[in-house]
Amino acid sequence: MIGMKLITETSNDVTLHEGSNTKDLFVVGVFSSAESENNNKRRYRKELLEREMDKISRKMEARSLWGELGHPTSPETQPDKIAILVEALEWKGNNVYGRAKVLNTPMGKIAQELVKQGRLGISSRGLGTVGEDGYVNEDYKLITYDLVTDPSNHPSWVNGIYEAETFSTPVLKKDPTPEEIQAIQEEETVKAARRKYFDMKF
């Protein structure tokens, strides 16, 4: 691993939702993207990400693909910082859709409160180098995913969504207008469709 650096990329197109029969909270959505430039000016070839997804899927199947709240300064995951457990990963086009359970650990509970009050992203953590063309090199090793406050991958923010309660709809401080009511109804319809889609996928 001489010369390799910690590489992190964050995804924003993710939501948080609660399981249908439990009070468990999940992060669901785009976890990684291939062949597109992120805010860090880096790109990942799809073949490279496919290779790494195959590797970490073994850890996921063994229920040991842990993630922290915030990226650590070293590649190793610290048990006292763990906030999520990645449970599912699946390709759709050039995006990797995933699901991670937000745990009831100290860091997981902090993450739950942060999501209720604002937004978080899901971010990959890996080791590797980057070529002059901006593509991550073949020495790249994907380690896991963490919850972060400043995503770099364009599609990967998280909104807090429970089974019957959402936290992303703004609180109205006065009686809503008919236009505002319609906008809220349309937003809730989209959210319901997304929850149904991810329940079917996973």
KEKEKOL-308893 format. One record per residue (C-alpha): residue in three letters; chain; x, y, z. Coordinates in steps of 0.001 Angstrom, whole numbers. Example, Ala and Ser with C-alpha at 12.3 -4.5 7.8 and 13.67 -1.06 7.14 Angstrom:
2
<atom res="ALA" chain="A" east="12300" north="-4500" up="7800"/>
<atom res="SER" chain="A" east="13670" north="-1060" up="7140"/>
//
This chain:
202
<atom res="MET" chain="A" east="0" north="0" up="0"/>
<atom res="ILE" chain="A" east="3071" north="2281" up="-421"/>
<atom res="GLY" chain="A" east="2021" north="5603" up="-1964"/>
<atom res="MET" chain="A" east="-1676" north="4824" up="-1736"/>
<atom res="LYS" chain="A" east="-3944" north="7467" up="-228"/>
<atom res="LEU" chain="A" east="-7322" north="7387" up="1449"/>
<atom res="ILE" chain="A" east="-9925" north="8123" up="-1244"/>
<atom res="THR" chain="A" east="-13456" north="9113" up="-256"/>
<atom res="GLU" chain="A" east="-16459" north="9858" up="-2465"/>
<atom res="THR" chain="A" east="-19944" north="10772" up="-1280"/>
<atom res="SER" chain="A" east="-23371" north="10101" up="-2759"/>
<atom res="ASN" chain="A" east="-26431" north="12281" up="-2135"/>
<atom res="ASP" chain="A" east="-29350" north="10537" up="-3829"/>
<atom res="VAL" chain="A" east="-30327" north="8445" up="-837"/>
<atom res="THR" chain="A" east="-33235" north="8464" up="1583"/>
<atom res="LEU" chain="A" east="-33751" north="7130" up="5064"/>
<atom res="HIS" chain="A" east="-36798" north="4991" up="5741"/>
<atom res="GLU" chain="A" east="-38097" north="2759" up="8477"/>
<atom res="GLY" chain="A" east="-38813" north="-950" up="8067"/>
<atom res="SER" chain="A" east="-42467" north="-1905" up="7689"/>
<atom res="ASN" chain="A" east="-42652" north="-4005" up="10849"/>
<atom res="THR" chain="A" east="-39850" north="-2507" up="12934"/>
<atom res="LYS" chain="A" east="-38473" north="777" up="14176"/>
<atom res="ASP" chain="A" east="-35225" north="210" up="12282"/>
<atom res="LEU" chain="A" east="-33955" north="3093" up="10163"/>
<atom res="PHE" chain="A" east="-32252" north="2490" up="6799"/>
<atom res="VAL" chain="A" east="-30182" north="4531" up="4355"/>
<atom res="VAL" chain="A" east="-31323" north="3621" up="830"/>
<atom res="GLY" chain="A" east="-30242" north="4967" up="-2553"/>
<atom res="VAL" chain="A" east="-27191" north="5629" up="-4748"/>
<atom res="PHE" chain="A" east="-24013" north="4626" up="-2896"/>
<atom res="SER" chain="A" east="-21480" north="4869" up="-5772"/>
<atom res="SER" chain="A" east="-21356" north="6063" up="-9369"/>
<atom res="ALA" chain="A" east="-19153" north="5003" up="-12281"/>
<atom res="GLU" chain="A" east="-17971" north="6928" up="-15358"/>
<atom res="SER" chain="A" east="-19014" north="10366" up="-14053"/>
<atom res="GLU" chain="A" east="-16856" north="13111" up="-12555"/>
<atom res="ASN" chain="A" east="-17575" north="13931" up="-8915"/>
<atom res="ASN" chain="A" east="-16857" north="17110" up="-6947"/>
<atom res="ASN" chain="A" east="-13332" north="15853" up="-6261"/>
<atom res="LYS" chain="A" east="-12679" north="15757" up="-10043"/>
<atom res="ARG" chain="A" east="-12278" north="11972" up="-9953"/>
<atom res="ARG" chain="A" east="-13856" north="9247" up="-12083"/>
<atom res="TYR" chain="A" east="-14210" north="5499" up="-11568"/>
<atom res="ARG" chain="A" east="-14281" north="3054" up="-14440"/>
<atom res="LYS" chain="A" east="-17232" north="722" up="-14142"/>
<atom res="GLU" chain="A" east="-15040" north="-2373" up="-14452"/>
<atom res="LEU" chain="A" east="-12998" north="-1188" up="-11462"/>
<atom res="LEU" chain="A" east="-16057" north="-569" up="-9289"/>
<atom res="GLU" chain="A" east="-17567" north="-3906" up="-10355"/>
<atom res="ARG" chain="A" east="-14421" north="-5668" up="-9210"/>
<atom res="GLU" chain="A" east="-14463" north="-3934" up="-5836"/>
<atom res="MET" chain="A" east="-18201" north="-4491" up="-5355"/>
<atom res="ASP" chain="A" east="-17640" north="-8208" up="-5834"/>
<atom res="LYS" chain="A" east="-14997" north="-8145" up="-3114"/>
<atom res="ILE" chain="A" east="-16917" north="-6212" up="-473"/>
<atom res="SER" chain="A" east="-20088" north="-8218" up="-1161"/>
<atom res="ARG" chain="A" east="-18464" north="-11055" up="782"/>
<atom res="LYS" chain="A" east="-18152" north="-8829" up="3837"/>
<atom res="MET" chain="A" east="-21712" north="-7640" up="3324"/>
<atom res="GLU" chain="A" east="-23015" north="-11213" up="3170"/>
<atom res="ALA" chain="A" east="-21111" north="-11959" up="6387"/>
<atom res="ARG" chain="A" east="-22794" north="-8920" up="7999"/>
<atom res="SER" chain="A" east="-19465" north="-7241" up="8643"/>
<atom res="LEU" chain="A" east="-19517" north="-4289" up="6223"/>
<atom res="TRP" chain="A" east="-19570" north="-1602" up="8927"/>
<atom res="GLY" chain="A" east="-19543" north="2167" up="8355"/>
<atom res="GLU" chain="A" east="-18736" north="5091" up="10616"/>
<atom res="LEU" chain="A" east="-20302" north="8496" up="11221"/>
<atom res="GLY" chain="A" east="-17750" north="10631" up="9408"/>
<atom res="HIS" chain="A" east="-14638" north="9368" up="7614"/>
<atom res="PRO" chain="A" east="-11735" north="8230" up="9797"/>
<atom res="THR" chain="A" east="-8200" north="9416" up="9070"/>
<atom res="SER" chain="A" east="-7035" north="5817" up="8545"/>
<atom res="PRO" chain="A" east="-8474" north="2926" up="6501"/>
<atom res="GLU" chain="A" east="-9408" north="863" up="9557"/>
<atom res="THR" chain="A" east="-12951" north="1011" up="10922"/>
<atom res="GLN" chain="A" east="-13095" north="1789" up="14629"/>
<atom res="PRO" chain="A" east="-15782" north="-175" up="16522"/>
<atom res="ASP" chain="A" east="-16680" north="2773" up="18763"/>
<atom res="LYS" chain="A" east="-17345" north="4974" up="15690"/>
<atom res="ILE" chain="A" east="-19617" north="2518" up="13816"/>
<atom res="ALA" chain="A" east="-23003" north="3965" up="12836"/>
<atom res="ILE" chain="A" east="-24287" north="1790" up="9959"/>
<atom res="LEU" chain="A" east="-24237" north="-1783" up="8619"/>
<atom res="VAL" chain="A" east="-24422" north="-2126" up="4815"/>
<atom res="GLU" chain="A" east="-26936" north="-4873" up="3980"/>
<atom res="ALA" chain="A" east="-27518" north="-4708" up="205"/>
<atom res="LEU" chain="A" east="-25751" north="-3453" up="-2952"/>
<atom res="GLU" chain="A" east="-27024" north="-3672" up="-6525"/>
<atom res="TRP" chain="A" east="-26037" north="-2181" up="-9896"/>
<atom res="LYS" chain="A" east="-28518" north="-136" up="-11918"/>
<atom res="GLY" chain="A" east="-26874" north="1370" up="-14968"/>
<atom res="ASN" chain="A" east="-23720" north="3133" up="-13816"/>
<atom res="ASN" chain="A" east="-24971" north="3582" up="-10254"/>
<atom res="VAL" chain="A" east="-24689" north="1246" up="-7284"/>
<atom res="TYR" chain="A" east="-27857" north="1269" up="-5213"/>
<atom res="GLY" chain="A" east="-27476" north="194" up="-1627"/>
<atom res="ARG" chain="A" east="-29180" north="-187" up="1722"/>
<atom res="ALA" chain="A" east="-27544" north="299" up="5113"/>
<atom res="LYS" chain="A" east="-29101" north="-68" up="8542"/>
<atom res="VAL" chain="A" east="-28595" north="2866" up="10910"/>
<atom res="LEU" chain="A" east="-27614" north="1204" up="14163"/>
<atom res="ASN" chain="A" east="-28523" north="2008" up="17758"/>
<atom res="THR" chain="A" east="-24859" north="2534" up="18616"/>
<atom res="PRO" chain="A" east="-23792" north="5897" up="20098"/>
<atom res="MET" chain="A" east="-22732" north="7136" up="16649"/>
<atom res="GLY" chain="A" east="-25832" north="5659" up="15026"/>
<atom res="LYS" chain="A" east="-28103" north="7521" up="17429"/>
<atom res="ILE" chain="A" east="-26292" north="10765" up="16653"/>
<atom res="ALA" chain="A" east="-26779" north="10068" up="12935"/>
<atom res="GLN" chain="A" east="-30513" north="9528" up="13443"/>
<atom res="GLU" chain="A" east="-30846" north="12917" up="15133"/>
<atom res="LEU" chain="A" east="-28744" north="14660" up="12471"/>
<atom res="VAL" chain="A" east="-30962" north="13269" up="9721"/>
<atom res="LYS" chain="A" east="-34095" north="14482" up="11500"/>
<atom res="GLN" chain="A" east="-32670" north="17990" up="11775"/>
<atom res="GLY" chain="A" east="-30854" north="18256" up="8433"/>
<atom res="ARG" chain="A" east="-29149" north="16170" up="5763"/>
<atom res="LEU" chain="A" east="-26350" north="13632" up="5533"/>
<atom res="GLY" chain="A" east="-24683" north="11797" up="2685"/>
<atom res="ILE" chain="A" east="-23356" north="8279" up="2188"/>
<atom res="SER" chain="A" east="-19684" north="8144" up="1191"/>
<atom res="SER" chain="A" east="-17340" north="5407" up="12"/>
<atom res="ARG" chain="A" east="-13970" north="4922" up="1716"/>
<atom res="GLY" chain="A" east="-11068" north="3319" up="-126"/>
<atom res="LEU" chain="A" east="-7326" north="3250" up="-761"/>
<atom res="GLY" chain="A" east="-5656" north="3981" up="-4074"/>
<atom res="THR" chain="A" east="-4079" north="6478" up="-6436"/>
<atom res="VAL" chain="A" east="-5447" north="8704" up="-9187"/>
<atom res="GLY" chain="A" east="-4103" north="9056" up="-12714"/>
<atom res="GLU" chain="A" east="-3433" north="12337" up="-14523"/>
<atom res="ASP" chain="A" east="-6634" north="11799" up="-16509"/>
<atom res="GLY" chain="A" east="-8677" north="11947" up="-13302"/>
<atom res="TYR" chain="A" east="-9535" north="8248" up="-13287"/>
<atom res="VAL" chain="A" east="-8864" north="6213" up="-10142"/>
<atom res="ASN" chain="A" east="-6147" north="3629" up="-10868"/>
<atom res="GLU" chain="A" east="-6326" north="-162" up="-10772"/>
<atom res="ASP" chain="A" east="-4668" north="-240" up="-7340"/>
<atom res="TYR" chain="A" east="-7888" north="1057" up="-5803"/>
<atom res="LYS" chain="A" east="-9359" north="-936" up="-2909"/>
<atom res="LEU" chain="A" east="-12896" north="-133" up="-1731"/>
<atom res="ILE" chain="A" east="-13168" north="-554" up="2038"/>
<atom res="THR" chain="A" east="-16699" north="461" up="3090"/>
<atom res="TYR" chain="A" east="-19261" north="3302" up="3230"/>
<atom res="ASP" chain="A" east="-19621" north="6003" up="5900"/>
<atom res="LEU" chain="A" east="-22207" north="8666" up="6717"/>
<atom res="VAL" chain="A" east="-20816" north="12170" up="6101"/>
<atom res="THR" chain="A" east="-21871" north="15817" up="6124"/>
<atom res="ASP" chain="A" east="-20188" north="16935" up="2879"/>
<atom res="PRO" chain="A" east="-20783" north="14557" up="-52"/>
<atom res="SER" chain="A" east="-18614" north="14678" up="-3185"/>
<atom res="ASN" chain="A" east="-20580" north="12356" up="-5491"/>
<atom res="HIS" chain="A" east="-23386" north="14435" up="-7023"/>
<atom res="PRO" chain="A" east="-26343" north="12073" up="-6468"/>
<atom res="SER" chain="A" east="-25942" north="11140" up="-2776"/>
<atom res="TRP" chain="A" east="-27680" north="13185" up="-26"/>
<atom res="VAL" chain="A" east="-29964" north="11518" up="2513"/>
<atom res="ASN" chain="A" east="-33342" north="12696" up="3757"/>
<atom res="GLY" chain="A" east="-34871" north="11344" up="6946"/>
<atom res="ILE" chain="A" east="-37950" north="9234" up="6214"/>
<atom res="TYR" chain="A" east="-39769" north="6977" up="8640"/>
<atom res="GLU" chain="A" east="-42666" north="4673" up="7787"/>
<atom res="ALA" chain="A" east="-45391" north="7249" up="8441"/>
<atom res="GLU" chain="A" east="-43356" north="10378" up="9135"/>
<atom res="THR" chain="A" east="-40983" north="12464" up="7051"/>
<atom res="PHE" chain="A" east="-38458" north="15068" up="8117"/>
<atom res="SER" chain="A" east="-37646" north="16666" up="4767"/>
<atom res="THR" chain="A" east="-40938" north="18595" up="4353"/>
<atom res="PRO" chain="A" east="-40551" north="22168" up="5697"/>
<atom res="VAL" chain="A" east="-42760" north="23203" up="8596"/>
<atom res="LEU" chain="A" east="-45283" north="25815" up="7466"/>
<atom res="LYS" chain="A" east="-45499" north="28823" up="9785"/>
<atom res="LYS" chain="A" east="-48841" north="30009" up="8388"/>
<atom res="ASP" chain="A" east="-51884" north="28535" up="6711"/>
<atom res="PRO" chain="A" east="-50761" north="27008" up="3398"/>
<atom res="THR" chain="A" east="-51991" north="28319" up="75"/>
<atom res="PRO" chain="A" east="-53671" north="25927" up="-2406"/>
<atom res="GLU" chain="A" east="-50430" north="25943" up="-4408"/>
<atom res="GLU" chain="A" east="-48383" north="24975" up="-1331"/>
<atom res="ILE" chain="A" east="-50820" north="22185" up="-467"/>
<atom res="GLN" chain="A" east="-50561" north="20800" up="-4006"/>
<atom res="ALA" chain="A" east="-46757" north="20968" up="-3919"/>
<atom res="ILE" chain="A" east="-46634" north="19077" up="-604"/>
<atom res="GLN" chain="A" east="-49072" north="16436" up="-1892"/>
<atom res="GLU" chain="A" east="-46975" north="15937" up="-5037"/>
<atom res="GLU" chain="A" east="-43801" north="15639" up="-2951"/>
<atom res="GLU" chain="A" east="-45376" north="13033" up="-669"/>
<atom res="THR" chain="A" east="-46577" north="11052" up="-3712"/>
<atom res="VAL" chain="A" east="-43009" north="10942" up="-5057"/>
<atom res="LYS" chain="A" east="-41670" north="9863" up="-1657"/>
<atom res="ALA" chain="A" east="-44266" north="7113" up="-1362"/>
<atom res="ALA" chain="A" east="-43318" north="5828" up="-4808"/>
<atom res="ARG" chain="A" east="-39621" north="5808" up="-3874"/>
<atom res="ARG" chain="A" east="-40315" north="3898" up="-647"/>
<atom res="LYS" chain="A" east="-42408" north="1350" up="-2553"/>
<atom res="TYR" chain="A" east="-39650" north="962" up="-5153"/>
<atom res="PHE" chain="A" east="-36908" north="339" up="-2619"/>
<atom res="ASP" chain="A" east="-39094" north="-2037" up="-574"/>
<atom res="MET" chain="A" east="-39585" north="-4060" up="-3766"/>
<atom res="LYS" chain="A" east="-35887" north="-3953" up="-4692"/>
<atom res="PHE" chain="A" east="-34589" north="-4988" up="-1311"/>
//
